[in-house]
Amino acid sequence: MKVRVKVIPSSKRAKVDVAQNGVMLVKVNAPPQKGLANKRLVEVLADYFRIPKSSVKIIHGFTSKMKLVEIKKIKK
């Protein structure tokens, strides 16, 4: 599954919301430097979907606030 994500770095808490237009709004408590916000984004989304971090991959938008993220569901 691919989802569009808008990241808000340097927030006080990590939080996931879904906007009305279907874009996920993710606040991360990491600065947008040296990939720290991207790393924290993967951790927050993995926790939100209850999947391993290896199942979350940023496809597009590494240096942008708007990203395209692929979520791979675990097959049981």
N, C-alpha and C positions, 0 to 999 in steps of 0.2 A: 504494500500500500504506500502511496506517495502522498505526502501532505505538505502544504505551504505553511511556513512558520515565520512569524515576525518575532525577532529576538530583541529584548530590552536588557542590555548588559548593565552591570554595576547596580543592581537592585538590592534592597535590603534582604529580601527572601527570594528563594526560587519558587515559582508558581506557574501553573499552566491554566490558561483560559481559552475558550473557543469564541472567536468573534462571530458576529452575525453573518459575515460574508464567507464563513467556512475556514478562514485562516486561523491557525492556532497562534495565540499570543503567549509567548514564554518569557517570563522574567527570570534572569539568572543572576546569581550573586557572585559574578566574576567579571573582571575588567576585560574590555575588548582588545587585549594585547597578547601577542605571541600565541594566539589560538586558545587562550584560557576560556573565553566565553563559549567557543565552539565545543570544547571538551566538556564543559559544564552542561551545555545544551544536550549533548548526547546522554549524559548521566541523568538529567532531569526527565527526558523523554523515556528513557529505559525504565526508570522508576514509575513513571505515570502509566505506561502500558504494561508494566510488570513483565518485562522481557530482559534478556541480557544486553549489555551495552554493545556487544558485537552485532546485534540485530538492528542497530540504528546507524544509518549512514547519511552524511550530508552529501547530496549529489551536486547541488548548485548553490552559489552564493556564499562562499567561504569568507569573503571580506565585506559582505553586505548584511544589513539587518533582516532583509527578506531572504529566506532560504527555502530550498526544496529538499525535503528529507525523506528517505526511504525507510519504512518500518517493515521488517521481516517478521512475520508471526511464526512462533515456534509450532512445529507439527508434533502432535502427541501420538 
